[in-house]
Amino acid sequence: MDKSEVIEKIKEALHDSMNLPDAELSSSTKLVEDLNADSVDFATLLMELEEVFNCKIPDSAGAEISDATIGQVADYIIKLKQA
């Protein structure tokens, strides 16, 4: 799966978990800052991403991911899946 496919799946997860229109989302969208995600939104998103990508995102990664853009989260997931 290449980065563009991962980004699309993250955008779908955001749409599903936070009911956001795809038009508002790009690879440079910051999860918390741009989307005003609260802790519940963020936890729901992490669970959705774990399900979509069939992986376990460590709790320790939460802080790192919360400040990230969609593109950076895609990079993180690609690395996680390769490990």
C-alpha positions, 0 to 999 in steps of 0.5 A: 500500500503506497502513501496516497492509499494510506492517506485516503484511508486515514481521510475515510477514518476521519470522515467516519469517526468525526463526520468530516467532509473529505473536501476539508481534509488534505495531507497537510491537515493537522489532526488536533489543531486544524480539526479541533479534535478533542481527546474523545475524537482522537481516541476514537480515531486511533481505534478506527485507524487500528481497525482499518490498518489492522495494527496496534498503535502504542499509547506512547505514540498518541502524543506524537500523532496528535500534533501530526498532519494526515501525511505524517500519520500516513508515514507513521502507519507505513513504518509501523506496518513495515516493522 
